[in-house]
Amino acid sequence: MTCIEAIACGCVPIVSDSAKSATSQFAANKNSVFHSGDYCDLADKIDWWIEHPIELSNNRRAIAEHTQNFTIGRSMGLYIAMFERGLADWKQAREIQPNGYDEFMEGLCDKDKVL
């Protein structure tokens, strides 16, 4: 969230390529992504942006426009669609095995049974 807020304010983020983070999807280009844990690579990326002010200015506009893909309205629409797909899958699974979910829940709620 912080990265999106920074981008919306016109900042070009420099983000890690860490597998534990999704922020690299907001990178303006390859000069905005440093190798996770590599402080020298991070310093190189910072230096690159300082040395290329025209690219920085151009990317500020482009990346701010990119944030429109992450507005609350658009995100909520995607969340709703995801839940609708999940519900449809659940309904289809119940048609294939009608008591499967109920039996599963009963197993979880059986106080005499230790999971």
Backbone as a chain_set.jsonl record, in Angstrom:
{"seq": "MTCIEAIACGCVPIVSDSAKSATSQFAANKNSVFHSGDYCDLADKIDWWIEHPIELSNNRRAIAEHTQNFTIGRSMGLYIAMFERGLADWKQAREIQPNGYDEFMEGLCDKDKVL", "coords": {"N": [[0.825, -1.187, 0.0], [1.918, 1.249, 0.784], [3.78, 1.699, -1.208], [2.141, 2.087, -3.462], [0.82, 4.414, -2.667], [2.989, 6.2, -2.582], [3.724, 6.222, -5.279], [1.404, 7.314, -6.4], [1.71, 9.878, -5.527], [3.642, 10.781, -7.165], [6.192, 9.771, -6.902], [8.946, 7.832, -7.985], [9.349, 4.58, -7.376], [11.973, 2.601, -5.906], [12.4, -0.66, -5.75], [12.624, -3.872, -4.134], [13.436, -7.096, -5.517], [12.42, -9.14, -4.075], [11.09, -12.331, -3.309], [9.181, -12.401, -1.402], [7.606, -10.224, -1.618], [5.313, -8.184, -3.422], [5.807, -5.787, -4.565], [7.54, -5.254, -6.681], [6.122, -5.294, -9.011], [5.312, -2.735, -9.426], [7.361, -1.351, -10.466], [9.024, 1.118, -12.394], [10.861, 0.619, -14.418], [13.68, -1.502, -15.323], [15.633, -0.212, -13.877], [14.519, 0.396, -11.527], [14.349, -1.697, -9.857], [15.978, -3.506, -7.428], [18.292, -6.102, -6.49], [17.252, -8.287, -4.021], [18.457, -7.818, -0.772], [20.892, -6.873, -1.617], [22.756, -4.32, -1.094], [24.568, -2.815, -2.552], [23.618, -2.97, -5.16], [21.194, -1.639, -4.785], [22.196, 0.935, -4.158], [23.383, 1.514, -6.628], [21.079, 1.706, -8.236], [19.789, 3.929, -7.1], [21.731, 5.887, -7.637], [21.607, 5.814, -10.444], [19.054, 6.917, -11.039], [19.42, 9.489, -9.986], [21.36, 10.441, -11.692], [19.972, 10.588, -14.072], [17.864, 12.684, -14.642], [15.881, 13.451, -16.513], [14.69, 11.06, -17.392], [13.69, 10.332, -14.935], [11.738, 12.306, -14.495], [9.988, 11.785, -16.68], [9.195, 9.167, -16.038], [7.882, 9.564, -13.653], [5.404, 10.653, -14.376], [4.38, 8.552, -15.982], [4.331, 6.37, -14.191], [2.583, 7.318, -12.253], [0.221, 7.363, -13.705], [-0.049, 4.641, -14.026], [-0.907, 3.84, -11.53], [-3.625, 4.043, -11.616], [-4.62, 1.615, -12.196], [-4.929, 0.467, -9.771], [-6.871, 1.569, -8.174], [-9.331, 2.072, -5.577], [-11.949, 1.573, -6.418], [-11.568, -0.019, -8.745], [-10.097, -2.121, -7.637], [-11.928, -3.165, -5.768], [-13.881, -4.121, -7.48], [-12.455, -6.217, -8.674], [-11.997, -7.819, -6.405], [-14.633, -8.54, -5.753], [-15.317, -9.994, -8.056], [-13.517, -12.11, -7.755], [-14.483, -13.354, -5.412], [-17.008, -14.078, -6.332], [-16.31, -15.95, -8.303], [-15.15, -17.873, -6.639], [-17.371, -18.617, -5.091], [-19.008, -19.682, -7.106], [-17.427, -21.871, -7.864], [-17.51, -23.306, -5.479], [-20.254, -23.912, -5.341], [-20.477, -25.533, -7.59], [-18.83, -27.662, -6.82], [-20.328, -28.644, -4.716], [-22.479, -29.673, -6.106], [-21.322, -31.838, -7.339], [-20.401, -33.384, -5.177], [-22.567, -33.519, -2.945], [-22.77, -33.675, -0.026], [-20.256, -33.304, 0.852], [-18.991, -30.919, 1.877], [-20.505, -30.445, 4.191], [-19.979, -32.802, 5.653], [-17.264, -32.479, 6.043], [-17.232, -30.15, 7.666], [-18.666, -31.085, 9.877], [-16.834, -32.924, 10.829], [-14.838, -31.189, 11.7], [-16.12, -29.931, 13.773], [-16.681, -31.857, 15.609], [-16.546, -32.581, 18.872], [-15.498, -34.724, 20.226], [-13.528, -35.626, 18.682], [-10.147, -35.368, 17.917], [-8.231, -33.176, 16.086]], "CA": [[0.0, 0.0, 0.0], [2.781, 2.417, 0.865], [4.378, 1.9, -2.526], [1.109, 2.671, -4.334], [0.616, 5.796, -2.222], [4.154, 6.975, -3.021], [3.614, 6.365, -6.73], [0.307, 8.241, -6.665], [2.224, 11.22, -5.232], [4.64, 11.128, -8.164], [7.519, 9.202, -6.609], [9.32, 6.62, -8.706], [9.905, 3.717, -6.329], [13.033, 1.629, -6.148], [11.883, -1.767, -4.945], [13.354, -5.134, -4.118], [12.871, -8.218, -6.267], [12.182, -10.192, -3.097], [9.97, -13.237, -3.561], [8.204, -12.195, -0.329], [6.929, -8.951, -1.823], [4.754, -7.976, -4.763], [6.005, -4.395, -4.983], [8.308, -5.112, -7.924], [5.195, -5.076, -10.128], [5.104, -1.304, -9.584], [8.611, -0.75, -10.933], [8.953, 1.889, -13.634], [11.668, -0.129, -15.375], [14.699, -2.328, -14.662], [16.431, 0.62, -12.98], [13.749, 0.606, -10.302], [14.314, -2.954, -9.103], [17.288, -3.974, -6.989], [18.316, -7.482, -6.013], [16.957, -8.377, -2.594], [19.597, -7.994, 0.113], [22.121, -6.366, -2.251], [22.772, -2.876, -0.885], [25.33, -2.179, -3.634], [22.69, -2.834, -6.292], [20.281, -0.552, -4.411], [22.929, 2.194, -4.323], [23.514, 1.735, -8.074], [19.766, 2.143, -8.759], [19.593, 5.313, -6.633], [22.644, 6.717, -8.429], [21.124, 5.891, -11.827], [17.956, 7.879, -11.104], [19.975, 10.827, -9.745], [22.11, 10.817, -12.887], [19.062, 10.637, -15.235], [16.681, 13.441, -14.204], [14.827, 13.49, -17.545], [13.983, 9.782, -17.271], [12.95, 10.39, -13.675], [10.547, 13.124, -14.727], [9.082, 11.044, -17.565], [8.666, 8.006, -15.334], [6.932, 10.013, -12.622], [4.082, 10.751, -15.006], [3.939, 7.223, -16.425], [4.039, 5.51, -13.043], [1.374, 7.853, -11.613], [-0.901, 6.863, -14.51], [-0.14, 3.204, -13.76], [-1.638, 3.616, -10.275], [-5.056, 3.985, -11.885], [-4.98, 0.189, -12.198], [-5.023, -0.002, -8.393], [-7.804, 2.399, -7.413], [-10.24, 1.292, -4.723], [-13.072, 1.115, -7.228], [-11.147, -1.134, -9.591], [-9.703, -3.233, -6.768], [-13.134, -3.776, -5.197], [-14.488, -4.906, -8.558], [-11.677, -7.451, -8.807], [-12.28, -8.642, -5.22], [-15.985, -9.095, -5.898], [-15.247, -11.025, -9.1], [-12.804, -13.251, -7.182], [-15.404, -14.043, -4.514], [-18.061, -14.689, -7.15], [-15.736, -17.175, -8.882], [-15.011, -18.847, -5.55], [-18.71, -19.107, -4.763], [-19.443, -20.536, -8.208], [-16.67, -23.125, -7.75], [-18.041, -24.025, -4.321], [-21.565, -24.453, -5.724], [-20.238, -26.637, -8.517], [-18.294, -28.776, -6.034], [-21.448, -29.21, -3.94], [-23.296, -30.473, -7.025], [-20.592, -33.075, -7.59], [-20.396, -34.136, -3.921], [-23.478, -32.684, -2.152], [-22.558, -33.639, 1.414], [-18.828, -33.226, 1.131], [-18.679, -29.782, 2.745], [-21.152, -30.667, 5.483], [-19.238, -33.836, 6.352], [-16.002, -31.867, 6.446], [-17.502, -29.243, 8.788], [-19.026, -31.907, 11.028], [-15.582, -33.473, 11.341], [-14.135, -30.133, 12.415], [-16.873, -29.521, 14.956], [-16.86, -33.015, 16.491], [-15.763, -32.312, 20.084], [-14.84, -35.947, 20.682], [-12.469, -35.927, 17.727], [-8.999, -34.474, 17.981], [-7.643, -33.023, 14.738]], "C": [[0.872, 1.254, 0.0], [3.391, 2.729, -0.484], [3.372, 2.552, -3.475], [0.865, 4.125, -3.952], [1.765, 6.687, -2.679], [4.082, 7.236, -4.524], [2.536, 7.385, -7.078], [0.72, 9.68, -6.399], [3.317, 11.641, -6.215], [6.032, 10.627, -7.891], [7.741, 7.968, -7.484], [9.988, 5.703, -7.686], [11.092, 2.909, -6.82], [12.715, 0.493, -5.19], [12.734, -3.015, -5.106], [12.658, -6.18, -4.988], [12.572, -9.409, -5.355], [10.954, -11.031, -3.462], [8.869, -13.06, -2.521], [7.413, -10.915, -0.497], [6.43, -8.845, -3.262], [5.066, -6.588, -5.31], [6.792, -4.249, -6.272], [7.399, -4.937, -9.135], [4.939, -3.592, -10.38], [6.336, -0.601, -10.136], [8.418, -0.05, -12.269], [9.711, 1.174, -14.753], [12.731, -0.894, -14.598], [15.57, -1.529, -13.705], [15.714, 0.924, -11.674], [13.682, -0.639, -9.434], [15.74, -3.363, -8.734], [17.181, -5.394, -6.46], [18.18, -7.502, -4.492], [18.224, -8.656, -1.784], [20.907, -7.435, -0.42], [22.157, -4.845, -2.159], [23.584, -2.148, -1.956], [24.446, -1.977, -4.865], [21.682, -1.727, -6.02], [20.959, 0.801, -4.615], [23.104, 2.529, -5.805], [22.211, 2.253, -8.674], [19.483, 3.583, -8.339], [20.467, 6.256, -7.447], [22.137, 6.896, -9.856], [20.025, 6.941, -11.951], [18.45, 9.309, -10.867], [20.683, 11.337, -10.994], [21.244, 10.956, -14.134], [17.771, 11.375, -14.87], [15.559, 13.501, -15.243], [14.011, 12.203, -17.49], [13.143, 9.745, -15.996], [11.648, 11.165, -13.851], [9.53, 12.39, -15.596], [8.435, 9.862, -16.844], [7.71, 8.394, -14.229], [5.524, 10.092, -13.193], [3.541, 9.366, -15.355], [3.535, 6.345, -15.247], [2.797, 6.007, -12.29], [0.135, 7.4, -12.382], [-1.135, 5.373, -14.243], [-0.939, 2.922, -12.483], [-3.146, 3.565, -10.484], [-5.547, 2.536, -11.963], [-5.245, -0.339, -10.789], [-5.942, 0.871, -7.541], [-8.721, 1.497, -6.583], [-11.407, 0.749, -5.545], [-12.717, -0.083, -8.084], [-10.801, -2.345, -8.734], [-10.923, -3.933, -6.189], [-13.845, -4.613, -6.25], [-13.78, -6.238, -8.751], [-11.913, -8.386, -7.623], [-13.645, -9.305, -5.34], [-15.989, -10.214, -6.929], [-14.564, -12.288, -8.564], [-13.736, -14.048, -6.263], [-16.533, -14.72, -5.283], [-17.563, -15.969, -7.811], [-15.595, -18.258, -7.826], [-16.348, -19.453, -5.165], [-19.233, -20.039, -5.844], [-18.727, -21.885, -8.161], [-17.21, -23.968, -6.601], [-19.384, -24.666, -4.659], [-21.413, -25.643, -6.66], [-19.717, -27.864, -7.77], [-19.399, -29.44, -5.22], [-22.355, -30.049, -4.819], [-22.647, -31.823, -7.284], [-20.611, -33.968, -6.359], [-21.228, -33.356, -2.908], [-23.174, -32.598, -0.666], [-21.091, -33.463, 1.804], [-18.471, -32.113, 2.101], [-19.259, -29.997, 4.136], [-20.401, -31.719, 6.304], [-17.899, -33.3, 6.853], [-16.206, -30.989, 7.679], [-17.875, -30.026, 10.043], [-17.781, -32.506, 11.661], [-14.798, -32.448, 12.134], [-14.811, -29.81, 13.737], [-17.121, -30.675, 15.928], [-15.955, -32.852, 17.699], [-15.025, -33.534, 20.592], [-13.644, -36.301, 19.802], [-11.352, -34.892, 17.866], [-8.379, -34.406, 16.595], [-6.146, -33.018, 14.811]], "O": [[0.581, 2.213, -0.715], [3.508, 3.895, -0.863], [3.725, 3.473, -4.211], [0.719, 4.978, -4.828], [1.534, 7.814, -3.118], [4.349, 8.348, -4.979], [2.735, 8.227, -7.953], [0.149, 10.606, -6.976], [3.858, 12.742, -6.105], [6.973, 11.019, -8.582], [6.83, 7.167, -7.69], [11.07, 6.012, -7.188], [11.195, 2.578, -8.002], [12.755, 0.663, -3.971], [13.461, -3.179, -6.086], [11.44, -6.145, -5.165], [12.482, -10.547, -5.817], [9.92, -10.501, -3.87], [7.744, -13.517, -2.729], [6.631, -10.55, 0.381], [7.055, -9.356, -4.192], [4.631, -6.249, -6.41], [6.715, -3.198, -6.908], [7.856, -4.479, -10.182], [4.409, -3.225, -11.428], [6.345, 0.624, -10.259], [7.737, -0.558, -13.16], [9.253, 1.131, -15.895], [12.698, -0.936, -13.368], [16.185, -2.106, -12.808], [16.245, 1.63, -10.817], [13.029, -0.636, -8.391], [16.595, -3.542, -9.602], [16.112, -5.832, -6.035], [18.91, -6.813, -3.78], [18.963, -9.599, -2.066], [21.932, -7.515, 0.257], [21.648, -4.156, -3.042], [23.317, -0.98, -2.24], [24.517, -0.942, -5.527], [21.348, -0.957, -6.921], [20.359, 1.715, -5.183], [22.987, 3.69, -6.197], [22.231, 3.142, -9.526], [18.988, 4.374, -9.143], [20.003, 7.303, -7.898], [22.222, 7.988, -10.417], [20.056, 7.765, -12.865], [17.945, 10.243, -11.49], [20.612, 12.523, -11.315], [21.741, 11.404, -15.167], [16.706, 10.763, -14.797], [14.39, 13.594, -14.87], [12.781, 12.244, -17.537], [12.038, 9.203, -15.978], [10.587, 10.726, -13.406], [8.34, 12.375, -15.28], [7.248, 9.597, -17.029], [6.809, 7.623, -13.898], [4.565, 9.648, -12.562], [2.389, 9.047, -15.061], [2.515, 5.657, -15.3], [2.042, 5.2, -11.747], [-0.89, 7.088, -11.775], [-2.274, 4.905, -14.235], [-1.578, 1.876, -12.373], [-3.871, 3.088, -9.611], [-6.74, 2.267, -11.816], [-5.729, -1.459, -10.625], [-5.803, 0.907, -6.318], [-8.859, 0.307, -6.864], [-11.802, -0.406, -5.38], [-13.472, -1.053, -8.147], [-11.171, -3.47, -9.069], [-10.958, -5.162, -6.121], [-14.355, -5.692, -5.949], [-14.423, -7.266, -8.965], [-12.02, -9.6, -7.8], [-13.79, -10.495, -5.061], [-16.593, -11.263, -6.707], [-14.98, -13.403, -8.88], [-13.772, -15.277, -6.329], [-16.963, -15.815, -4.922], [-18.292, -16.958, -7.881], [-15.886, -19.426, -8.084], [-16.45, -20.659, -4.939], [-19.834, -21.07, -5.541], [-19.345, -22.924, -8.39], [-17.352, -25.185, -6.723], [-19.63, -25.821, -4.311], [-22.128, -26.637, -6.538], [-20.128, -28.986, -8.065], [-19.404, -30.66, -5.054], [-22.941, -31.027, -4.353], [-23.336, -32.832, -7.43], [-20.813, -35.177, -6.474], [-20.675, -32.613, -2.098], [-23.312, -31.519, -0.089], [-20.755, -33.478, 2.989], [-17.723, -32.339, 3.053], [-18.587, -29.76, 5.14], [-20.208, -31.549, 7.508], [-17.46, -33.631, 7.954], [-15.435, -31.077, 8.635], [-17.452, -29.677, 11.145], [-17.68, -32.589, 12.885], [-14.162, -32.788, 13.132], [-14.146, -29.455, 14.71], [-17.724, -30.464, 16.98], [-14.736, -32.968, 17.581], [-14.033, -33.406, 21.31], [-12.848, -37.174, 20.146], [-11.606, -33.689, 17.923], [-8.042, -35.43, 15.999], [-5.479, -32.899, 13.784]]}, "num_chains": 1, "name": "protein.A"}
